[in-house]
C-alpha cells in the first residue's frame, strides 16, 4: 500500500470537510470571506507551517483568522497563542486586527501580539527573576557611538598596540582591495576628482599603490610618485620610464608589481609580465637601486615588514604620526566616527546572527586565497577589545542590548529555565527574521504538541542590512523540520499586468521561491509608464506634469475616482533625498484631488496606493542610483547573513516591492544616457517603452562587466574609443575587434 498517497488523500478529504464545517467562521472573520488559499492555510494544523505570501495577498487576515480558528475548534486556549511582529506598530496592528475579527465573530477573547524583543525581555525576567533593562545609550545611535568612543579612548590610553592598530586601519587599511584575479589593469592616473588619491594628494593607478603611499605618509617617509627615471629610456617602443616610487633621500627606486606567489600577473593583464622584465633589466643595466613589493605580499601582509627593512637599513627613520596634516587635495581617510559606526553595526549583526569569535575567524579563513584577508584580521583585532568593553558597559548597568535579548531568551527556553505556555506561535514578515529571531521561534515550539506558523514573502526580503537572513524562509524545512509549505498566490492589490511584470522580473533570480501570482483586480490605465528627461534638473518638472495629467483625468472622468476619497499617490525613493523631486506647490495645485506622500521604498513595504511614482530610475557612476551601486564596507559580510549571488539580488527585490505598491499604475522617471539597468531590462522584456520620441539612441548597450553603466563612445587624445560610462567604478573597454564589429553593425 502506498501510505504516502493514502495520507495525502485522507488529508485532502479532511481539508474539504473542515472548509465546509468552518465556512461560517471563514466567511465572517474578516470584512470579506477568506479565499480558498487563505482558508487552507488557516485550517492546516501541521506542527510546522510556512506560508509563502504574495504582495497584497492578505497575510495579516490569514494570521488573525488562524488564531480565531484554533481557539474556536478548541486546539488552543487564547492565552496559548502569540503573534510575533518586528516592531511596535506592526504588533499593535496585529492586535487591533485580531480584536476586530473576534468582535465580528462575537468571540469574547484576546490574543497576544508582541514584538520579538518584548517577548524576549519577558522570558529573561521570568528565568532570572530579574528583568533587565536596555540602556538608552544602547538604543540611540548617537549615544551608542559616544559610548563606543569612550571605550576606544580608554583602550588607546591603556594600550599603544591598540592605538597603533586603530590608526593604521583608519589611515592605511580603510579601503579594501579587490581579489587578485579581479584587479583592474593599471592605467596612467589622471589628475581629476574621479581618480584614486593618496593622503598626500597625488592620483595613483591602483588601490594597492594608494595603500603603500598612505603607509609612507603615515610614517613620514619622503617619496616621489612616478618621477621620471634618471636615465633616458624613450624609444620607438617605450615612453620614458617612471618607476612607481622614488626615495630621494637615499636614491632608491621602488616598483610595486601586480604579481602572485608564482610571480604571475592576473590572466587579463596582457603584456604586463614583459613590462616587468623590461623594468628590472633597466635597473640592472644602469646599476640603480630597486626594491619591489607585490600584490601577493600585500595580501599576505609581508609587505610592511619587507618595506620597513629595506628603508631603515638604508637610513630612513620611520616616524609614525596619525595626526600629520593632510593636504587640501589629499584623500580624506576613514575618520574615528566612521570606524565607530562600522563597529557598532558590525557588533549588532554579529550578535543577531549568533556569531562567536571562532565563527568570525573561520569566516575569514574561508575567504578566497587571493582576498585581502589581512584587512579583515586587523578589523577583528580592533573589534574584540571594543566589543568586550561594550559588553562590560552593559553588564556594569545590569543591562543588555536588543541583540543580547533575543539570544539570552532563546538560551533560557532551550535550557528549560523558562517554558512559555504558547502552543501556537505565529511569526509575521518572516522573510525579515534574523538567525536570532529564528532561533527563538524554534525554541518556543521545541516541545511536542506545539505549532509554528510563519508567514512571509522572500520576494520582499529587503532588510539584510538590518540583520534579516532570507535563508530562514528559503530553508524553512531544513531549519524547523518537516511540515507544510503553502502559498498565497492571489493578490487583492495589483492588476494582473503588474503582477506579471513584477513577478517575471524578480524570479529571474533563481534563489527566489517560485509562485504564480494572480489577481482579479481590474486594470485601470497602463500598468507601467517610463518617461525620460534630458537632465536631472528636469525630473521635478516631469513629475509635476504627470500629476497634472492625473488631476485632469479625474476632473474629466477619464480616470475613475472612488467615492468619498482622493486618489492616493506615493512617490517612492531609493533614498530619502529623492523627496526633492516632489513639486513644492503640489498641495496648492493638486491637493483637491490627490493625496500625495513620499516614502523610501524600504518604508513602503506593507503600504499601497492607487498610483506609484519612481522619480529617479537612473544609473549614475558618481551619484545615487537605482539599483544602488553604493556597497557596504565588505567587512560587513563577515557578520551579515549570506546574500544571494545573483547580480543586485536585494536591489531587485526592492524594485519588486516598489512595483507592487500600486493598485493601478506605476510611472518611472529617468534621464537620457543614465537609464537604470532595471528599467532597461523592462524595456528589453517588452514591459514598457521609454517615452522620448525624439531620441532613437536612448537605450545603449549595457556594460557586460559591471551591469550598471552603458557602453558609450568617447573622444581621447588618440581618437574615439568606447568605454563604460560608469568609470571610474568600472574601467571596461571592449576589445578593438568587438568595438569594430559594433561600429559595423550600426
N, C-alpha and C positions, 0 to 999 in steps of 0.2 A: 504493500500500500504506500502511495506517495503521501507521507504525512505533511510535507510542506504544502502541497496543493490542497490537502484536506483542511488544514488550519486556515489557509488563505480563504477558502470557500466559506468556512464557518465564520470567520471574522467579517466577511462581506455581508453574510446574512444577518449577523448581529448588528452591523452598522445600519443596514436598511431598516431593521426593526426599531432600532433606537432613534433613527431620524424621524420615523413616524410617531413613536411614542412621545418624543420630546418636542414635537412640532410646535405646540403652544408656547413653550419657553423660547425656542429658537427663533420664532417669528416675532416675539414681543420684546426680547431682551434689549434690542437696540431700536432706534427710530424706524428702521426699515428691516425686514426679515433678513436673517443671515443667508448668504448664498450657500450652495452645497459644499464648496471648498471650505468655507469658514465653519459650517456646521460639522463637517467631518473632522476638522481639527479640534473642535470643541469636545466631541464625544469620544475621540481616540484617547484611551487611558492606558497606553503602554507606559512603563516606568520612565522611559526617556523618549521625548517627542521634540523634534526640531521642526519648526515651521519656517520655510523659506518664503518670505513675503515679497510681493512686487510693490513698487511705489504706489501709494494710494489704494492698497487692496484691503484696508480695514483691519490691520493687525491689532490695534487697540480694542476694537469691537470684539475681536476673537478672544483676546485675553480676558476681558471682563465677562464675556459670555461663558468662558471656560470656568471661571470662579463660580458663577451662578449655577451652572450645570452640575459641577462637582458637589456643591452644597445641597442643591435640590434633590440629587439622586442619593444623597447620604454617603458619598465616598469619603468626604472630609467634613470636619466642623469648620465654621467660619474662622475660628482662631488658629486653624491649621493651614491657612492659605496666606502666602505672602507674594506680592508683586514687586519686583525689583526694577528700579529705574536708575538712570545715570546722573540725574540732578534733581534738585528740589522741585523745580517747575514741572518736570515730567512726572515725578511721583505724585504731586498734587493733582495733575490732570488725570492720571490713572485712578486715583481715589475718587475724584469727582465723577468720572465716567461710570465707575462701579456703583457709586451711590445712586446715580440716575437710573442705572439699569435695574438695581434692586427695587427701586421705587416703582418702576414700570411693572415689575413682576410681583409687586406687593409682598416682597420678602423683607422682613424686618431684621436685616443682618448688616454687618460691616466687615469688610476685609481690609487687611493692612496693605498699604503701598509705601514702600520705603526706598530710600537711596541705599546703594551698597554700603556706603560709609556709615550711615546711621545704623544699619543692621550690625555692621562690624563693631561699632562702638558699644552697642548693647551687649553683644556676645562677650567682648573683653570685660565689660563691667561685671557681667554675671560670673565669668570664670575666675576673675581675680578678686571679686567683691570690692573693687575699687575702680570706678570708671575713670579712665584717663582723659586728659583734655588735649586739644590741638592748639598749641600756642599761636597767637595771631601772627607772629613772625614766620611761622611755618606755612602760612596760608597766603599772605600778601606778597606779591612778587618783590616789591621794593624793600620790604622788611626782610625777606629771605636773603636777598643779595647783601644787605647790610650785615646780617648775621654771618654770612659766609665771609664777607670782607674782614670782619673782626677775627674770625677763625684763622684766615690766611695771614693776617698781620701778626698774630701770635706765633704762627708757625715760622714765619720769616724771621722774627726776632729770636726764636729759640734754636733755629737750625740754618746754618749757612748753606748746607747742601740743598735744603728745600728752597731757599731763596734763589739759589743758582738755577735749579731746575725750573722754577716758576718763570724767571726772567728769560732763560734760554728758550723755553717753549713759546712765550709771547713773541719774542723778537726774531727768533730764527726758525722755529718749527711751527709757527702759527698757521701756515698753509700746508696742505697735503701735496704730495707729488704723485703723478699718475703711475700706475703699474708700468713696469719697464716695457712690456710688449705693446702698450698703448701710447707710448710717448710720441709727441709730435716732433717731426724732424726740425732741428734748429734752423731758424731763419734770421736774417740780418735784422736786428731790432730797429724800430722806427721811433723817433722822438715825439710820440704823441700820447694822448691820455689813455689810449686803449692798450698799451703795451705793459709788460711786466716790469715794474720798477723796484729798485732796491731801497733800503732805508736811506741810502745816501743820495738817491735820486736818479741814477743812470738807468736807462732802459736796457734790459738784458734779454737773451734769447730763450731762456727756459727757467722754470721754477727751480730747477736744481742749481743753476748758476746763481739765481737770486738767493737761495739759501746759503750758499758759500759766501757771497758778497755780504750778506747780513751778519754772518758769523764773524767775518773780518772786521766789519764796522763795530760790532758789539765789543770786540777785543782791541779796538783802536789800532788796527793794522793799516798802514799806508799802502794803498794799492791803486793801480790804474786798470781800467777795464777796456779791453780791446785797443790798446795803444799799438801803433804801427811797430812792427818788428824792426830792430835796429839795422837790419840788412835789407837791401832792395830785393824783393822776390817777385815783382810783377813780370809775367811772361805772357805769351800768347794764350797759355792755358790757365794761368793762375793770376789773380789780382794780388795786391800787396797783402802779405800775411799779417794778421792781427791776432796774436795769442789772447786767450780768454782773460788772463790776469797777469799783471807785471808788478813786482815789488821793487820800486826804485831804490829803496834804502839798501838793498842787498843784491841788486842786479839779477833778480830771479824771475823766470817765466813760469807760468802755471797754466796747464791745459786741463780742462775737465771734459772727459770723453764719455759719450753715451755707450758704454761697453758693459757686458755682463761678466759673470765669473769666468767665462771662457774667452774673454776678450773680443766678443762679437757684438755688433750693434743690433738694434731691432730689425727684423726682417725687411721692413719697408724703408729703411734708410739707405737708399741706393747711392753707391759711391762713397759712403761715409768712411768705410774702413780704408779705402785707398787714400782719402784725405788725411786720416790719422797717421798712416805710414809716412806720407809726404812731410807732415809736420815734424815727426820725430827725426826724420832724416835731415831736415834743415838744421835742427839744433845740433846734431852730431857733426855736420859739415862745418858749421860756424863756431863750434865749441862754446855754445851758450848754455847756461844752466836751465834745465827744465825739470819741473816736478809735475806729476799727474795725479788726478783723482778720477774716479769712475762712478758711473751710476750704481754699479754693484756695491762699491764702498759706502755710498750714501744709504742704500737700503739695508746694509749690514751694520751700519753705524761704526765703521772703522775709519771713516774719513777724518773725523775731528782729531783722533789720536795721531793719525798719519800726518795731517797738515800741521798740527802743533809741533810734532817732532821736526819736520822739515824746516819750519820757520824759526823755531827757537834755537836749533843747532847752528843756524846761520846768523844769530844775533838779534832776532826780533824778540822784543819783550811784549808779551800779551798783557793787556790792561782792560779786563772786563769791566764794563760800565753800562748798566741798563738805562742810565739817565743821560747818556750822551745826547746832546741836542741833535734833532733830526732836521735836515734842511727843508725848506718850504716845499720843494718839489719832490721830497722823498716819500716813499711808500709809508702809509700810516700803518703801524704794526697793530697786532691784536692788543687791545688795552686790558687793564685789570678787570674792568666791568664786563667786557665781552667774555673773558675767560671765566669769570664768576658765573655769568649767565649759562655758559656751556656746562659748567659743573653742576649747577642747580638742576637743569633739565635732565642731565645725564643721571644724577642720583635718583630722580623721580622715576625715570624709565627703568633703571636697574632694579629698583625695588618693585615696581609694578610687574615686571617680568620675572621676578623671583630669581634674579641672577646673583650667585655667590661670587666672591673674588676669584675662586678657582675657575668658575664658568667663564668669567670675563677673560681671564688669561688664556683659557683654552680657545676662546673665540679668536684671539689674536693669533695664536699658533696655527689655527686652521685657515688663516688667510693665505692667499696665493703667495708663492715664494718670492715673486718679484714685487709684491706690495711693499709699501713703506711702513713696515711693522714697527720700526723704532719710534715713530711719532706716537703710535698707539700705546706702546710701552711707557713712553715718557708721560703721557697723559695719565695712565693708570698710577704711575709713581706719585703724581701730584694728587690724584683722586683719593687714594687710600687715607692719608692723614687728614685730608679735608673732610671726608665722609665720616671718619671716626670723631672728628671734632663736632660735626653736625649732630651725630647720634648722641654724643656726650652732652651737648647743649640741650637736646630734648629730654634726656634722662635727668639732667640736673633740675628740670622743672616738673618732673613727673609727667612729661608729655610724650606724644607720638605725632608723627605726621600722617597724612592720609594714606600714603603707600604702606606704612607700617600697619595701619589699622586693618587693612584687608588681610595682610599676611598673618598677623597675630590672631585675628579672628579665625582664619582657616586652620591655623595651628591648634587652637583650643578645641575646635569642633572635631578635627581629625584625632586628637588625643583623647577625646571623650570628656574633657573638662567642662564642656558646655554642649548640650544636645537640644537645640531648638525644637519646638514641638511641630514645626511646619512639615506637613506631609505633601503639600502641593506648592512647589517653588516655581514661580514663573519669572522669566527674565526678558525684559523689553530691550529692543535695539541691540541684540546680542552680537551683531557684527562689530560693535564698538567695544566689546569686552576685552580687557587685558588678561594676561595669564593669571594675575592675582584674583580678578573677579571670577574667572572660570574655575579656579581652584576652590574658591569659597562656595560657589554653586555646587560643585561636585561633593564637597564635604557635607553640605546641608542635606544631601539626598543619599548619603552613603549607606544608611541603614535600610534594611528590607522594608517594602511597603511604602516607599516614598516616590514621589513623582516629580520629574523635572520637565518643564515646558519652556522652551527657548524660542523666541520669535525674533527674526531679523532678516536683513537683506544684504548679502555680501556684495551685491552690485552697488550698494550705498556705503561701503566701508571706506570712509574718508578721514578717519581720525587717528591714523598711525602716529602722527606727531604727538598725540595726547595719550599714547600708550596702547591704543587698540591693536589687537592681533587678530587679523581676519581668519587665521587658521582655526580659531575656536569654532568658527562656522563651517569652514570647508573640511575640517577634520573632526566633526562633531561625534560621529560614531566611534572613531578610534579613541577619542578622549573620554567619552561618557559611557560607552558601552552600547550594545545593540539596542535598537529601538526603531521608531518610525520617523521617517523624514517626509514631511508633507509640504505641499506648495500652495500658496495663494497666488494664482496667476491672473485673476480678474481684477482689473483696476477700476475704481469708480471716479477717477480724476481725468486722465488724459484721453483724448480721442485715439482711435486705433492708429492713425497715421503717426502720431507722436510716439506711441508705444512701439511701433515697428522700427522707426528710425532710431530711437534711443536704444532699443534692445539690440538691434543689429550692430550698433556702434560699440556697446560695452562688451558684448560677448566675443568680439574679436580677440579678447584676452582669454585664452583657454583655461586660465585658472578660475574663472567665474563659474558658479554653479548654474547649469543651463535651466531655463524655464521659458515658457511661451506665454507672453503677456497678451491678454486680450481685453477688449473694452466694449461696452455698449454706449459709451458717451458719444453723442452726435458731434460731428465735426462742424466747426463754425469758422469759416475762412481758411486760409492756408496754414498748414502745420508749422512751417518754417519760412522765415524770410531772412535774407542776408543783404546788407547794404554797405557798400564801400565808399569811403570818403578819401580825399587826396592827402590830408594831413591830420595829425592828432587834434589840432585846434578846431577841426570841423565836426568832431564827434558829438559834442553837446548840441550843436545846431541840428544835426541829423536826428538825434533822439527827440528833440523838440518837434521836428516836423512829423515824426512818426506818431507822437502823442496827439498832435493836431489832427492827423488822419483818423485816429481812433475816436476823438471827440466829434469830428464831422460825421463819422459813421453812426455814432449814437444818435446825434441830432437828426440826421436824415433817415434813420431807420435801417440803413444797410447793415449795421452791426446791432444785433438784438441785445437789449439790456435785460436785466432781471428786476422784477417789480420790487420796489422798496429798498434797493441798494444801488450804489455806484459800481462801475466797472473797477475791479481790483487789478492793479498793475504792480508788479515787482520789477525793480531794477536790481539785478544780481551781479555783484562784482567778485572777481577772483581776489581782489584786495579791497580793503575799506576805502582806499584812496579813489577807487572807481566811482564813488559817490559824486565826484566833481563833474561827472558827465550829465547829471540831472539839471535841467534848466532851473535857474534860480527863481524864476517867476511862475513856476508850474501851478502853484495854488491859485494865483490870480487868473491865469489863462485857462486852466483845465480843471480846476478843483471842483467845479459844479457837477462834473460828470464822471470823474475818475478819482479813485483813492490810490495814491502813489506812495510806495515805500521802497527804501533801499535796504538791502541785506547783503552781507557777504554770502557766498554760496554755502560755506560751511554752516552758517547760522540759519540758512533757509531750510535745512532738512526737516521734514515734517510739516512745512508750510505749503500753501498753494495759492495761486492767483489765476485770474482769467487770462491775463497776458503777462509774459515774461520778456524782459529786455536784457540782453547781454551786451553791454555797451563797449566792451574792449576785447573783441576776439582777435587779438593781434599776436604776432611773434616778433620779438624785438631782442636784439643782442645786448642792448645797453639799458634796458628798462624793464618794467614789469610786463609780463606777457602771460598768455593763457594758451597752452599749458605753461605752467611756471617752469623756468629754467634756473631758478634760484634754489640750489640744493642746500640742505642742511650740511653742517660740517660732517664729513664722512665718519668721524669718530662716533657720532651718534648711532651709527649702525651697530656698534658693539652692544649697545644696551636696548635698542629698539627691536621690535618684532621684525622678522624677516619680511621684506617687501617682495612682491612677485617680480619676476624678471622681465615681464612684458614692458616695452617702452612706455613711459608715462602711465604706468598701471593705475596709481592712485589718482592722478590728474584726470585720467579717462573716466574713472568712477565719479569724480567731482563734476565733470561735464554732464554725465548721465543724471546726476542729482539736479543740476540746473535745468536740463531739458524737461524733466518730469515734475517740475513745479507747476507747469502750465495746464490749465483746463481747456485752453483754446489754441493758443499760438505762441511761438517764440520768435522774437526779432533780434537778430545778431548784427552788430556793427563792427566794421573792420576798417583797415587803412590799406590803400593800394600799395603793393610791394611789401606789406607786413602782415599778410593774411595768416591767421592762426592755422597751424597744421591740422587741427581738429576740424576747422571749417573747410579747409582744402579737402579733407577726407570725405566730408559730407557731400561736397561738390562732385568729387570723383565717383561717389556711390550713387549719384543722381538724386540725392535727397533735397537739394536746394540749388538755386542759381544765384550767384552774386550779382546784385543789381548795379552794374556800371556799364551802360550800353556803349559808351564811347571809348572803352579800353579793352581791346581784344587780347591783350597780353597780361591780363590781370592775374591769372594763375600760372606761375612759372614752375620750373622743375624743382621738386623738393630735394633738399640735400640728402644724399644717401648715407652720410656718416652721422650727423647729429639729429636728423629728422625734425629739426626746428626751423632752420633757415631755408632760403631758396637759392638756387644756383643762378647767379646774375652775371652779366658782362660788366667788366670794369676796364678802365684805362690806366696803364702804368708807364714807367719810363721807357719800357721796351715794347710798347704796343698794347693791344687789347688782350684780355685774358678773362677766363671765367673762374669764379670762386663763390664760396658760400657767403651770403650777406649776414651770417651770424658770427663773422670774425669780430673779435679775436677768440671768442669761445670755441669756434670751430675754424680750422685753417684748411678745410677741404678745397682742393682744386682738382678738377677732372684731368686725366692724362691728356696729353696733346692729341692722341688718336681719338679718344672719346669726344673731346671738345670739337675736333674737326668733323666727326660723324654727326654731332649735334647740329653744327652750323649747316652742314649739307642737307640735313633733314628739314631744317626750317626753310 
